[in-house]
Amino acid sequence: MPLYTVTCGDLGVSHASVEGTLREVFDKVTRWNAVLLLDEADVFLQERSIRQLERNALVSVFLRELEYFDGIMFLTTNRPGHIDEAFQSRIHVVLSMPPLEFEQQLKIWSIFLRDQMDTKQQAKKLADKIAQHTKADKLNGRQIRNTVRTALALAAHQNTPLSLTHLEQVAKLNRAFASYMVEVNDANDETRQRMLGNRVVPAWRLES
């Protein structure tokens, strides 16, 4: 089945535009027999408030259109603690995304590095080293991808092949910024999100 990806920005900002665009998206997905991914769906999932009437209208429109959609749709959010209770009875399955384990990180490093090295052995060796080097940083997939991309840009600027040194330099900068954010917020991201009521580290996962 094909995957059709949409972000909240693609649907519009007013409840009138969202209603029309959402119907078009649902119709297209149904015709294509595709799986719909609504990425960063916080605007539509967030609990309603008497102080935010326009956003309330967005949520209501989304709920109404959702009732008539018979396909498969995935919605992603970083703030499950603020999901409107009306969605809880409409969501069939909740999938958690816990922090990556080391072996998962290593696999992602290998995926992004395999096309950058001359041989698979070189890519595996480099992935092993940088994965060990960043093990304590608890990187997610996007951070790993961005680290590789930035290291590639650095290597291109220096007109040299990508090496462990480039990756370590980028990782060092990222680590420094993460430490700075902890100091600014007086907490790491995990603790801050829990204090804000956005989320906690999920304790469940779908077993394969």
C-alpha positions, 0 to 999 in steps of 0.5 A, spaced: 500 500 500 502 506 498 504 511 503 501 518 503 504 523 507 500 530 510 502 535 515 498 540 518 500 546 514 498 542 508 491 542 510 490 550 512 490 554 518 482 556 518 477 550 520 473 552 513 480 551 509 481 545 513 475 541 512 475 542 504 482 540 504 481 534 509 475 531 504 480 532 498 485 528 502 481 523 504 478 522 497 485 521 494 487 516 499 481 512 499 481 512 491 489 510 491 487 505 497 493 508 501 495 509 508 495 516 510 500 519 515 498 526 518 505 528 521 505 532 527 498 532 528 498 536 535 494 542 532 488 537 531 489 532 537 490 537 542 485 538 548 480 544 547 479 550 551 474 555 552 479 561 550 481 558 543 475 558 539 478 557 532 483 551 534 476 548 537 473 549 531 479 545 527 479 540 532 471 539 531 472 539 524 477 534 524 473 529 529 467 530 524 471 528 518 474 523 521 468 519 523 467 518 515 474 516 514 474 508 513 481 508 511 488 507 515 491 513 518 497 514 522 497 520 527 504 522 530 505 527 536 510 529 541 505 531 546 500 525 548 499 528 554 495 534 551 490 529 546 483 531 547 479 526 550 474 525 544 480 522 540 481 517 545 475 513 543 476 514 536 484 511 536 484 504 535 491 502 536 496 507 540 504 505 538 509 508 543 516 510 540 521 509 546 528 511 546 532 507 541 536 502 544 544 501 542 543 496 537 537 500 533 542 506 533 547 502 530 543 500 525 541 507 523 548 509 523 549 503 518 544 505 514 546 513 513 553 511 512 553 505 507 552 509 501 558 514 503 564 509 504 567 505 499 565 498 502 560 495 507 566 493 511 568 501 512 561 503 513 560 498 518 567 500 522 565 507 522 558 506 524 561 501 530 565 507 532 561 513 532 555 509 535 559 507 541 562 514 541 555 517 542 552 512 546 550 516 552 547 521 548 541 517 546 540 520 539 534 519 535 534 517 528 533 524 526 539 526 530 543 521 527 541 523 520 542 530 521 549 528 524 551 524 518 549 530 513 553 535 517 559 531 517 558 530 510 558 538 509 564 539 513 568 533 509 566 537 503 568 543 505 575 541 507 575 537 501 576 530 504 573 524 505 568 523 511 571 520 517 570 519 524 573 525 526 568 529 522 562 525 525 565 526 532 566 534 531 559 534 529 557 530 535 561 534 540 557 541 538 550 537 538 552 535 545 554 542 547 548 545 545 544 539 549 548 541 555 546 548 554 539 547 553 539 543 560 542 549 563 537 554 560 531 549 562 534 547 569 532 540 566 533 535 560 528 534 555 525 528 558 524 531 565 522 538 562 516 535 557 514 531 563 513 537 568 509 540 562 505 535 562 506 533 555 509 526 555 513 521 559 518 515 556 512 510 554 513 504 558 509 499 553 511 497 546 508 493 541 511 486 541 513 483 534 
